[in-house]
Amino acid sequence: MNKKLEKIFSAYHYVGGYELFFKAGAFTEYLFEKYENEKPEWYDEALEVLKLIREAGSAPREDYPGIIKELERIRSEVEKKMCAVVELRDNLSVCGYVLRRLSEPEPATPVDDNKEASSIISLIFRSGDSVTIREGVKAAIASLPLRIAKSRFFDIVEGALESQLGRTEKDIDDIVSNIEGYGGLKLGKGDTAGDRSAAETVDNVFGRDLSDASPEEIKKLYDSCNEAILRTSIRIDAFSDMGLMINAALLELTVSAYIGKEKGEVFANSSVTTFINNLLNAFASGDRKAFEDGLLYEGIDESELEKLEEIRLKIPGYEDIFLQTAKNESDDIYKDAKRCVALISDSIFAALTENDPGKTVDRDMIMQKAKELKDKLTESFASGSKLLQRARMAGILSKLPLFLNNSDEVKDYIRNSLESCRDNREKAAAIREFKAFFSEL
């Protein structure tokens, strides 16, 4: 094999081994911290992943394909579960928008629109940093009272799709899917995503206008929504960590076939194999003390960590030459090189095989996609309260490319948002929410 190619494969091997080491350890620490007294629905899958990783540590190379197949199967299942939980979280976010406003007490005095608008504008632009300003504008769109005509809203959504002209059908479908998620449209009624209590909260908020609900009922719903958002965040973190752990194992197996068994076991550092064995024992028993007393990270040399960071930073710069050199070698090596690039990327569940992205979209296809999306959004707006409609629209607008083109348009949007809102309670809640966002920066 080409020496340059072998060198890059070795770099992936080095990073993959240590990524596996730390991701597996972090995941188990997370398990003990968040799930001290219970075993969540993904526990058995996580245990199976660790067993497969331990098996890979001493397996002959001919057994790699079977281990890879099992890891990919679990990866696929974890991805499906994570997608369902993300969709549930998106619905809960829409519910939170509604319930925060309904649970806000009536302000003692009316909001001073001019004063608050000036304060918000000052917060957004005070840093002069373009990234912070952009995030501030998006926070304003997501938080402030939304007073925008539906025709204008649909024009913005259509414009976001039109901006993708010339991309593939898959690209457009992904954007449409995201828009549906941000608007809380993707989870079917009764689909619990493993959390019936959270789904019941969504059904309660989406299924009625809540104008006749008592303050006690609103508070109960709001508390349930916040608890459910926390639960879904924890589950998303767990699925993410599992995905990273699986990716690191798949990276090691893919690379090890090329660097040669004579260069060591699947894990380059022998302490990693010991770590996985100890980790599995602690994980299976649920014994936190065994985990903490096992000194599982002992033996990791500081200089190795510095080398790891150095290699990790260089790898993105290797990608083009890596893929081109691999392509010149053979189709199989090129396929595995692309796999390495996907597995080490920030995308936890990056596609490991190439799917047909579909044809390049033209304007007619864009307009058809826009019409289908508009019909679905219009149908969603026909039920529930006006506040729920605004929550859906705000969620979508805050995630689309900015439709405010300059600072004057931003300032006009903020002033109009506050001046057009006649509900002082909603206005006060929105201002509080926006300022809370900036206090966390």
MONOR-V45487 format. One record per run of one state. SS is the DSSP state (h for helix, s for strand, l for the rest). FROM is the first residue (numbers start at 1). LEN is the number of residues. If there is no record, write none. Layout:
[[SS | FROM | LEN] [SS | FROM | LEN]]
//
This chain:
[[l | 1 | 2] [h | 3 | 32] [l | 35 | 8] [h | 43 | 14] [l | 57 | 4] [h | 61 | 43] [l | 104 | 9] [h | 113 | 13] [l | 126 | 4] [h | 130 | 14] [l | 144 | 6] [h | 150 | 13] [l | 163 | 5] [s | 168 | 1] [h | 169 | 14] [l | 183 | 13] [h | 196 | 11] [l | 207 | 8] [h | 215 | 45] [l | 260 | 1] [h | 261 | 3] [l | 264 | 6] [h | 270 | 16] [l | 286 | 2] [h | 288 | 6] [l | 294 | 8] [h | 302 | 28] [l | 330 | 1] [h | 331 | 13] [l | 344 | 16] [s | 360 | 1] [l | 361 | 2] [h | 363 | 19] [l | 382 | 4] [h | 386 | 12] [l | 398 | 9] [h | 407 | 14] [l | 421 | 3] [h | 424 | 16] [l | 440 | 2]]
//
